[in-house]
Amino acid sequence: MNRHEEIKKAIFNMGGLKIAASTLNVTPGAISKWVRNGVIPNLHKAEHVANASGFDLASLRPRYEQKANI
C-alpha cells in the first residue's frame, strides 16, 4: 500500500473526511492535500491520526521515520 492510500484509509478509520477534519481542527482541503502529497506534515496531527486510526506513525509521516533513524 502506498503512502497516499495509507493516509486515506487512516482518515476513513477516523470516521471520514469531515469528522477527521473537525477532530483535527483543520479544513477538509488540508486533509485532501495530505492524501495527495502522501504525508501529514504536522507531527502532532500525524500522531493524533495514528492514535485514532490504528495506523503506524511512520507510515503517515515518513519524514519522522527518517529523523528517528539518524
N, C-alpha and C positions, 0 to 999 in steps of 0.2 A: 504494500500500500504506500502510495507516495504521500508527501507531507500535506499537499492540498486536501487529499481525502481524509487524512488523519484529523486535521482541524475541522473539516466539515462534519465528520462523524462525532467528534467531541462536542461540537456545538449542538448537534442533533440530540446527543445524550443529555445535554443540559436542558432540553425542552424545546429546542428550535431557536431560530434566529432572533425573534422578538423577545422571548423570555431571557435568552442569554444576554442580549444587548441591555435589557433592563437590569438584570442582575449585576452585570459588569460596569454599568453606568457609562456605556459607550453607545454610539449610533449603530444601527444595523449596517450602515455603509462601512463603518470601521471594521466590523467583523467580516464583511464581504471582501474587504481589502486584505485581511489576514489570510483568508482562504485563497484568494487569487495569488498572493505572494508566497504562500506556503510557510508563513512564520507569524507568531504572535510576538511583536517587538517588545512589549512591556512585560518584564519578568513577573511583576505582581499579578497582572491579568493572566499570564500564562499559568502561573501556579494555581490561581483560582479555577481556571478552566480544567486543569489537570485533576485537581481535587474533586471538582463537581462532576466530572465526566468519567473518571476512572482511567484516563489516558496517562501515559508517561510524559513527564515534563520535557524531557529531551526530544521527544517526537513532535511536540508542539512548538518548541523553541530551540532549534538545533544549534544556534549560536551559544546558548547556555551550556550545552554539552561540550562544545569546543573549548570554552573557557574553563570548564570544570576539569578537563583532562590535562591542562597545562600545569 
